[in-house]
Amino acid sequence: MTFKKILLPVLALSLSLCLSAKGVAVKTGIEVLRDSGFKGLVGKKVGLVTNPSGVDRELRSTIDILYNAPGVKLVALFGPEHGVRGDAWAGDYVPNTVDPATGLKVWSIYGPNREPTPEMLKGIDIMVYDIQDVGCRSYTFISTLGLVMRACSRLGIEVMVLDRPNPLGGNKIEGPLVRDGFFSFVSQYRIPYVYGLTVGELAVLINEEGMNRGQNGKETPLKCDLTVVPMEGWTRDMLYDDTGLPWIMPSPNIPYAKTTIDYPSSGLCGELYGYLNIGIGYTIPFGAFAAPWIDADKLKAELDSYNLPGVAFRTIHYKPIAGSNSGKLIHGVQFSYTDFEKATITLTQFYVMQAVKKLYPDRNPFTLAKDRLGMFHKLCGTDYVRKTFETRMKVDDIKEYWNADVESFRTLARRYYIY
């Protein structure tokens, strides 16, 4: 490893992997930190970036754990999207406030400021980050992490990442790298859409590879003094349900561990608002594709005819209580992965769009949602995918491009594997 330090010794890591194979549950970074006596934090003034997903296995918040830790002085909290206690809805600004449980100042870093200001960081010796990631580039917490790292690097403040599982495992990599001109808060680094790293591994990669170039990808790369506290017992073949850890939703529309698999499978399509409902506003967010005008049986039959590896479809009919087609009975398909390793999960949504276009030629998603094309391009990290796919609405036209960067990124990423 080329980064400065990892608190868990290699011998202990090797032992933990053996224990994991025998069914011992995974310990997250906050638990490893606690068991070390809060090594690296004792005697320091600490800032914390977290949200409700930052808990130990007994559901104790990292906020409360650090606030009560002997020798640790937690002095400020930093609220990303949804806030430190999860009381802000998706996209809503998070205000500066005071945490009622601890009396600590909560600084917003999801509002006018996405990056902590020098005023916010005044008096902090080390910034701790503890948020459950979903393993997908467009999920904004990893962008927040990078901006926090940049701000801390300017002031010589240490950063400590408490590692957590990638719920998609450590082997699944899909999608193109972000191209110049398409960097944004939902595509802040030159990484694939699904990147196959834990948040700790990703932090090291962006720090060491000069990827931390700000929200628009054009600023001078900055490198911070970074510590990663690894997990014990996690292996790259684990999905979240294999870890033995409780799932705490990191944002309102990721209520279940399974939703982290559905999110990259449908989220790009769902960005084309007014086209298909993807289960948002119902009990299966990101888990379906439906509309009032779809014949569910015909859509399922068309998708089944593709013989897609590792994915199965069933017909579904439901009434969303919010969002697209709220209160209307809609029809379509729900999907499930029968072989996660074989499936290219991010292409599922493009196959659905291909099938819908064949059955309903007048339903062009990019025409129906033309005001959302900019965001679609940002999420894809390029406009090539949309421009090429729209021509014939055939996945075969984009498949090679979609997968072209996977193996080269895997080779790069291996340099930063902790597990």
N, C-alpha and C positions, 0 to 999 in steps of 0.2 A: 504494500500500500504506500502511496506517495503522500497521502495527507498526514496531518500532524500527529494525530493520536486517536486511538480507539481505547476505551476504558476497559473492555473485556479482554483478558489475556487469551492468546491463541489456544492454549491448553484447555482453558475453561470452555471456550467455544467448541472445540472438538468433542469434549465430554458432553456438552449440552446436545450436540447433534446426535450422539449415540443414545442419550437418554430419550430424545424425541422419538427415535425409532421404536422405543419400547412403550410409547404412549404417554410420556410425561408432557404436560401442557407447555405451550410456549410462554415465555416471560417477556414482556415488552420492555422497552428501554427505561420507562419510569420505574418499573419494578427492579430492574438490574441496578439502576442508579440508587434507589432506596436501599437495596441490600448491600451496596458498597459504602453505605454511610454518607451518601450524597457527595462522593468524591468529585472534586472539580468545582463544587459550589460553596463549600464551607468557607466562611469568612468573606464572601463576596456579596455585592448587591446585585440582585437577579431581576431581570425582566422576563416575562413569559408570554409567548404567542401560543394560544390554545383555543379549543372550543369544547363542546360537550363530549366529543369523542376521546379527549385526553383524560383517560381514567385507568386505574389498575383493574385487576380482575374482580375485585370486590366493589367496583363501581365508585371508588373514591376518586374525586377529581384531582388532577395534577395540581390545580390551583391550591386546593386545600392541603395536599401532601407537602408541597414546597413551602406553603405559608407556615406550616407547623413543624417543618424540618429543623432539627437542632443545628445551630451554627449557620443557617441559611437565612439571608435577609431578602425576602421577596418584596420588591418595591413598586412594581408596576405591571399591569396586564395590557396586552395588545390584542384588539379585536379584529379578526379577519372577517370575510363574508359570513353572515349569520350571527356574529358576535361571540364573545367568550362563553356565554351561558346559553347560546342558541336561541336568543329571543328576537332575532331579525330574520325576515323572510328573504328568499332568494332574490338577489339584485337590490334589496333595500339598503340604503346607507346605514352604516353602524355609527351611532353617535359617540362622542366622548362622554364618559359617565363615571360613576363610582360603583364598584362591585359591592352589593349590599352584604355579602357574606363575610368579606374581609376588610372592607373599607378602603381597598386599594383603588388608585386611579386606573381607569380603563381608557387607553388611548385607541381611537379608531384608526385602523389602517385599511378600511374599506369604506371610503367616502371621498372627500376632497383630497385626502392624502392616501395613496396606496403604499407609500414608503415612509417609514418613521422619520420624523424630522429630528434635528439635533436637540430641540427642546424636549421632545418625547424621550430621548435617550439619555438625557442629562442625569448623571449620577449612577448609571448602570455599568457594572463591570462585565457582566456576561448575559447574553440573551439565550433563553431556552425555547425550543420549538417542540411542541408535542401535539400533533393532529393526525388522525387516521386518514391516510390517503386512499385513493381508489385505483391508482395505477394508470390513469388516463391523462393525457397532456392538457386537455381543456378544463380540467377541474382546478379551480383558481387557487387552492391553498398552496400548491407548489410554486406558483407565481409569487404569492405573498412571501414565501420562504426566501426566494431569490432576492426580492427587493429588501427584505430585512437584512439579509447577508450583505448586500451592497451598502446599506446605511451604516451597518456596524463596522464594515471594513474601513470606511472613511474616518471613523472615530477611534479605531483601534480596540473596539469592543469584541470580546470573544463570542462565538456562537456555538451552542450545544444542541444537537438534534437528538431527541430521544426516539429511537427507531421503533417502527411498527410494521406489521406484515403488509406486503402488497397483496391485496385480496385476490388478484388475478394470478398469483404465483410469481415466480421469478424467471420463468422461461418464455412466457407469451410476449412476443413483440410483433406489432402490426402497424402498418401505415407509413406514409412518407414523412421525411424530415420537413421541417418548416423552411420555406423558401424566402429569400429576401423580398421585402415588401409586405410580408404577411405575418410578421411578429406582432403579438398583442398580448393582453393580459390572459387570453385563453390559449395562446401558443407562444410562450415567452422564450422557449429554448429550442435549439436545433436538435430535437429528439423526435422519435416516431409517436404516433397517436397513442399507442399502447407500448410502454417502454420497458417493462420487465425488470424494474429495480425497486427496492424499498426506498422510502423517502430519504433515509440516511445515505444509501448508495448514490441516489440521484444528487443529493446535496454535494457529495464529494466529487462526482463527475462534473457538475457544472462549475464547481470551484476550481478544479484542477485543469479543466479543458478550456477555460476562458469563455464559457458560455453565458456568464452572468453579465449580460450587456444591457440590462434595463428592460422596461416593458416593451419598447419598440425595437429591441434588438440592435440598436445602432450606437449605443453609448460605449465608452471605453470599458472593457471587462475589468471587474474588480474581484479581488480574492480576499477572503476573510480568514481569521484564525478559527478554524473549524474543528470541533470535537463531535464524534458520533458515539453514542452509547448504544451498542448493538443489543439485539434480543438474544435470548438463550432458547435453543430448541427449534428455531425456525429453519426450514429447508426450502430450496427453490421450487420443489414440486408441490408445495402446500397451497391449496386454496384456503380461503378464510375459515371455512367450516372445519378444516383439518387442524386448526390451531388450538381448539379448546377454549378460545377467548370469547367473552360476550361481545355481541355486535352492538355498538352505540352509533346511531346514524350521525354521520358527520355533517349532513345537511338534510333538509326536510324531505327531499325526493329520493333519498337513498336510505329507505327504512330497513332494508334487509341486506345481509351480506351478498345474497344472490343478485341484488340490484346493481352491484358493482360490475357484474358480468353483463347485465342488460344495458347499462348506461352507454358503453362504447358501441353496443350493437344497434342502437336506435337513435342515439342523441343527435347525430348529424341530420338525420331525416326529420327528427322532431323540431329542429331549428327552423324548418320550412313551415312556419306557422300557417294554419289554414288548409294544409294538405292532408296529413294523416294524424290522428291522435295516437300517441305512443304509450298510452296508459297513464299519462299525467292527469291528475284529477280523479283517478280511480285507485283501486287497491293494488295495482301492479305497475307502478311507474317504470317507464322504459321497457316494459315487458310485452308490448303488443303493438299491432299496427291496425287501425280501424278507421272507418268513416261511414256516414249514413248511406252513401251511395254504393258501397261495396257489397258484392255477393260473396259471403264468407266461404262457401263451399267451392266456388270457382277459384278464388284466390288461393285457398289451400291446395287445390288440385294442380294449379299452375306451379306453385312453389315445390310441391312434391315431385313434379316432373323433372326438376333440375337435379334431383339426387345429390343435394348438397351434403358434404361429409360432416357428420357430427352434430347436425341440427335437425330438430323435428318441429312440426307445426300442428296446431289444433285450431278449429274454428272457435270464435268467441263473439259474444254479443253483450254489450254493457252500456250503461248510461253514466258518463263522467259527471261528477258533481261540481267540477270546476274546469277552467281552461278551455281548450278547443272542443267545440260541440257540447258544451255543458248542458245537461238536461235532455240531450237527444239520445235515442237508441242508435248505437253504431255497431258495425259488423266488421269482422276481419279475422286476424289470426294472432294467437299467442305463440311464442316460440320457446324452446327449451333445448339445451345442449346435451346430447346423448354421449358425445365424445369431445370434451373441451379441447384436448390437445390437437385433434384433427381439424376442428372447425376454425375458419378465419372469421372471428366474431364480428369484426368491424365491417365486413362486406355483407353481412346479413341484410342490413338496411338497404343496400344497393340492389340486392336480388329482389327484395320486396318492391322497390320502386320500379325495377324492370318488369316484374309481374303485373303490377298495377297499370303500367303504361301499355302493356300488351292487351289487357282486358278493357282498359278505359283510355283509348288513345288521346282523348281531348283533355285528359288530366295531367298536364305537364307541371310537375312540382315547382320548377324554377320560374314558371310564368305565374302560377298561383301565389307564390311567395317571393315575388321579385324584389320587394323591399327588404328581404332577409338575405339576399345573396352575399352582401359584404360580410356578414357574420358567418355564413356558411363557408366562405373562402378562408376566413381567419381560423375557423375550427379545423378545416382540412389542412391549413398551412400553405395553401396554394389555390389558385383559380383553375389550374390545369384539370383537376378532377371534374369539376362541374362542367367546364367547357367541352371536355372530351366525352363525358358520360351523356350529356344532354343531346348530343348529335344523334345517337341511335338508342339511347337508354339501355345499353348492353354492358353488363359487368365485364365481359371479356375485353372491352375497349380500355378499361382502366386497371385491370387486374395486375398486369406486369408492372405498371408504374406504382401501384399501391404497395407492392411487395419489394420493390427494387432496393430500398435502403435497409431492409431488415438485417441481412447477414453482416453488412459492414458495421452497422450500429451494434450488433451483438458482439462483434470482435472488440469494438471500443469499450463497450460496457463491461466486459469480462475483467478488464484491468481494475475495476472498482468494486468487484464483488466482495462482500464481507462474509457471505454464507456459501 
